[in-house]
């Protein structure tokens, strides 16, 4: 057995050096975070590996947007799967709106009167929806003929006036999937156009062929989940058509006991043929807004 090494903090140590110290503990949250960085580094550096990233939860309201954009621009990931809410918050910021620091103890009725929507401690101005409605209405003719959700999202990325997650995916030709796009502000804006009698060609099932094809043709696959939900399951089911994932990192605060996908341990995927029994993988129980900046900062030092 290896001893648990004590973390030694030095003046001026880098994030990567700190993560290295955490990894040497080998146990608990510190050890798992260190292992998560090691596995992320291994799958990104493995030229045969296609890396899938799942994004769920309030990552944009929580200040993670720039990190996500940078990971895409660096081409550390080959496939992005996310929620409609994440893309709604992202598009709102691309249109010039911001999220604001607040408190979870606020009077929600008062926030409603003042036009703010609360995401725990982060506030979003409700006017985002007005700007989004104008944007979708103005550009609907460019969007309506896109056959797949991925192509629909790439077109939004192309049209956004400022940098965004979707623009980064479009410019770097990274496939971005959002199987539950109708469950979002963007979905509501599209429905609003349909309700006015306009038609749209986008097909909900079209993306399955592409994401399965990516998994099927890859020599190796790996995945990184920040949060669970639809993005995690969408990637997991694609893994059933791969050669079983060789790498896996999951960052979640959910529990496995209720049996839901978001809290399911990664090793459960071995029984489904989604994860190789020989895979390098780790479950990190941590708030994604804590783990993501540390993981990314450490990887920046390791991957040039």
Residue, then its C-alpha position, 0 to 999 in steps of 0.5 A: x500500500x502507498x502512504x497518504x502523502x501530506x499536501x505541502x504548500x509553497x509560495x508561488x506554486x502553480x495550480x498544476x503543482x497544487x493539483x500534483x500535491x493533491x494527486x499524491x494524497x491518493x484519497x478522497x476529494x483531493x486525490x480524485x481531483x488529481x486523478x481527474x486531471x491525469x485522466x483528462x490529460x491522458x485522453x486529450x493527448x491520446x491522438x486516437x481518442x475522440x473526446x466527448x464533453x457533457x455540460x449541464x447545470x448553471x455553468x454560464x450563470x456560474x462564470x464558466x463560459x470563458x473556460x468552456x470557450x477556451x477548451x473548444x478553441x484549444x480543440x481539447x474536445x471533439x464533441x460537445x453535448x449540452x443543455x438548452x439552458x446552457x445555450x440560452x444563457x450563452x446566447x444571452x451573453x453573446x447578445x450583450x446581456x450579463x448575469x449578476x451576483x446576488x443572494x439565495x436569500x432574496x425575496x423572489x417575488x421582489x426579484x420578479x417585480x424588478x425583472x430578474x430570474x434567480x439561479x440560486x445566487x446568480x441573477x439573470x435579467x428577464x430582458x435576455x428573452x426580449x433580445x433573444x426573441x428579436x435575434x431569432x425573429x431576425x435570423x429565422x430564415x437562416x435557421x429554418x432550413x437546417x435539417x439537424x439540431x447540430x447544423x441549427x446550432x452551428x448557424x446560431x453560432x455563425x450569426x452571434x455578434x460576439x464570442x460564444x460557446x456556439x460560435x467557438x463550436x462553429x468556427x472550429x467545426x466541433x459538433x455540438x448537440x443539444x437533444x433537449x433544445x426545445x426545453x429552453x429559452x431558445x426552444x421557446x423563441x423557435x416555438x414563437x415563430x412556429x406559432x406565427x405560422x412559420x415552418x422549420x425543417x429541423x429534425x430532432x432525431x437527425x443528430x443521433x446518426x452523427x454522434x453514433x457515427x463519431x463514436x462508431x468510427x473512433x479508435x478510442x473514446x473518452x468523456x468528461x461530464x460536468x453535471x449529468x442529465x440529458x448531455x450525460x445520457x446522450x453521450x453514454x448511449x453513443x458509447x454503446x456504439x463505440x469500442x467502449x470508452x477508454x477514459x471517463x471523468x465525471x464531476x457531479x454533486x448528485x447521488x447514485x442511490x436514487x438510480x438516476x443517470x446524473x448520480x450514477x457512478x461511471x463503473x455502472x456503465x461497464x454493465x451496459x457496455x459503455x465503459x471498458x472494464x480496463x478504462x481509466x475513470x474517476x467520479x469526482x463529487x464536487x461543484x463543477x464551478x470549483x472543479x472546472x477552473x482547477x482542472x482547466x488551469x492544471x491542463x493549461x500547464x500540461x498541454x501546450 
